[in-house]
Amino acid sequence: MLHEILLALSGHSSPLFDQEEGSSSKDGVPFLSPAEHALLQPIAELCRLHTLLRKHTLQISSSHPSTICRAVSTNISTDQLGKFQKQILEVETAVLANDARYVGGHGIVPLSTIRSEFLPWVGRLRWLWQIVRFMSPISGEEKGICTGASLIDHLRNESHTGYLDLEGMALQLINAGETAFMRQLSMFVLYGQLPSFGREDFFIQEDPSTVDEKRKGAADFTIRADLMPNFVSSSTANSILFVGKSLNHIRAQGKFSAGDESIASLSKLTLHGNYLDHLSALSSPITPVGLSGAISKIRVCLSQTALSQLLPLPKIVEILSLLHDFLLLGRGEFAMGLVTFADNLSRGRHRRADPLGLGKDSTNLLENLTVKEGEVTAVLSQTWSELYSLQNEEDPVDDELDLAREILHLSIKGKSGTKRAFAKEAA
C-alpha cells in the first residue's frame, strides 16, 4: 500500500485515488478503515492536483500565446513540481533505508507519518492550481485569454498573502515571468525590433496605419496600455517607445555602404555596451524606479552616441536658428515679401475674374480663385529673388539665405475638396 501511495503521489494512476474532485475513496476501496480513509484524503488531493498540474502546464507551455505565461508554466512544472517530486524520492529512499523517522517497529511505516510529511504540500499545490487556472481557465470558467502583464500583476498580489512558503513560490514565478518580459523588452530596446514570438502580448505594437512604411523598411509603433505591467509607468513606456523607434528608424533609413566596416559602424550606432549592463542590473521583482532609471540611462546613451552622430548639435542649432529667423520674423523681409507677392497675385486674379462675369456664379468664382501649387511656388521664387536683390556686391555671402532657399518650401494641404490652406514645411 505504501508503494501504491508513493506511485500515486508521483502522478501515476492508482485505484486508491482515481476519484473525481470532491468524491471519497471509501466506495472504491472497501478494505480501508474509516480512520485510514480520513488519513488518505490529503494524499488523494495531492495526487489529483499533481496530475492536473502536469497536464495543464504541459498544454500551457506548448500552446499559450504569451511567452510570459509559458515561462511561468514551465517553472511550475520543472521547479515547483520538481521539488515535490524530489521530496517523494527522499521519503522513498528513507523508507527503503529503514530510517527511524518513518519506519517503526517490525518494519511498519505509520500512515500518519507519511501524511504529515506531505501535508504542507496540499496548500502549495492548491495555490499552484489556482495560478494555472488563472493562465488557462478550465471549461466553465470563461475569463478570456490571460496576458503576461495581468499574470505578473496577479503574482505580485499573491506574494503578499502572508504565507512564507507561498511567498517564496510566488517570487520564483515572478522571476520567471519578468525574465521572459525583459527578453522581449531587450529585443526592442537593443535592436529596435519587436520580439519574434509573442509580440501580440508585448505592450509595444506596430501601428496598423503604417503598413506602407513597413514595406519601405521602417515601421511606427504604438503603446498598448492594457498590456503594460504595473511596474511600467507611462513615462517609462514612452521612453522605451522612443528608444526602440529611434533604433528602428536608424536601421531602416540609415544609408551604409556594404562591407564589414559599415556593419561595425551600424552596430556602434545602435548597440552600446552599457545598454545591456543597465538592463541586466535589474533584479526581480522589478521596481518602477529601477526600470525607469535603467531606461533613462539607455536613452541618454542613445542620444550621446547614435543620435549625436546622426543629428550633430551644430547642425540642429543651425536649422533652428534658420527657422527662427525666417518663420518667426527674425528676418522680416521674408514674410513681407511673401505677403506682398501673394497680395499682388490675388489682386491680379480678381481683376481677371471680373471682366469674365464670374461674380454672378459663386461656384465658378471659387474654382477660379482656388490657389494652385504652381502659383505658390512662383510667389516663393519671387520672394527669394527679392531677398537676393537686396544684397550689395560688397556684402559677404549670405550662407543662411542659401540654406533657407534649399530647405524651406511652401505647399498646399487641403483638408477637404473646397478647403485649402498654406503650410510651411522644412525638408
Secondary structure, DSSP 8 states (H G I E B T S, - for coil): -HHHHHHHHTT---TTT---TT--STTT-TTS-HHHHHHHHHHHHHHHHHHHHHHHHHHHHHH-S-HHHHHHHHHIIIIIHHHHHHHHHHHHHHHHTT-TTT--GGG---HHHHHHHHTHHHHHHHHHHHHHHHHS--TT-------HHHHHHHHHHHTTSS-HHHHHHHHHHHHHHHHHHHHHHHHHHHHS---SSSGGGSSEEE-GGGHHHHHTT---EEE-GGG--TTS-HHHHHHHHHHHHHHHHHHHH----SSHHHHHHHHHHH--HHHHHHHHT--SS--HHHHHHHHHHHHHHHHHTHHHHHS-HHHHHHHHHHHHHHHSSTTHHHHHHHHHHHHHHHHHHHHHHTTTTGGG-HHHHHHHH---HHHHHHHHHHHHHHHHHTS-TTS---HHHHHHHHHEEEEEEESSSS-EEEEEEE-
